[in-house]
């Protein structure tokens, strides 16, 4: 069973992927299921959930930006209203969702990550296709240190990125009723598999996000910043 647990749709400000196209691409890649984790909303995920059946599972998720960095909630029913980390965690748990720490060593402020936050994390994203090798290795070490289960996600913002990361489960039968128990059980045999996303999708999504936020000014601002900030800096700023 192969899952991509971190995908963005057009309901994220920096993605243009339509839900039907996401489902089609995921099936073409041989995935058993996906999680739609748009920025700050579950609108796209709720639409995608209608495609869930016995052969293909769609998990409703959301990636919320907080003062300490991103937190993902999986198995959600309602929008997360807060943007404060502990309150976000409380809202996720309040609707019986699962708290995930995505790409822990990219975009997070560890001086603001308290023990209370870490104690409420149920899953670590051990491999993220938009993260660098060292960042992913550190994420795996964190999960092993805290004895937490891991998942992988492509963090896809474009259709072509879907399936760049997969969590492969062995010797289990996944369905809508037991998937939550399986991914949160550290004893279930799994493998994190994937490739690092190339520079081009990262640049495209950075432009999409800039235009969404600031229109044409954002486009020109992003273009002008290229020679001065450098490609690597732009990737660090916009590869969420």
BELHULIN-V508806 format. One record per backbone hydrogen bond with DSSP energy under -1.0 kcal/mol. NH is the residue of the N-H (numbers start at 0). CO is the residue of the C=O. Records with the same first field share a line. If there is no record, write none. Layout:
NH=CO ; CO
This chain:
2=166
3=32
4=151
6=34
7=155
9=16
11=8
14=11
21=17
22=18
23=19
24=20
25=21
26=22
27=23
28=24
29=26
30=25
31=1
32=1
33=56
34=3
35=58
36=6
39=62
45=41
46=42
47=43
48=44
49=46
50=47
51=48
52=55
56=31
58=33
60=35
61=72
62=37
63=70
65=68
70=63
71=99
72=61
73=97
74=59
75=59
87=83
88=84
89=85
90=86
91=87
92=88
93=89
94=90
95=92
96=91
97=73
99=71
100=122
105=102
108=67
111=108
113=111
117=113
118=114
119=116
120=117
121=98
122=98
123=148
124=100
125=123 ; 150
126=150
128=152
130=127
135=131
136=132
137=133
138=134
139=135
140=136
141=137
142=138
143=139
144=140
145=141
147=142
150=123
152=126
154=5
155=5
160=157
161=158
163=160
165=192
166=2
167=190
168=0
169=188
178=174
181=177
182=178
183=179
187=184
190=167
192=165
194=163
196=128
202=198
203=199
204=200
205=201
206=202
207=203
208=204
209=205
210=206
211=207
212=208
213=209
214=210
218=214
219=215
220=216
221=217
222=218
223=219
224=220
228=224
229=225
233=229
234=230
235=231
236=232
237=233
238=234
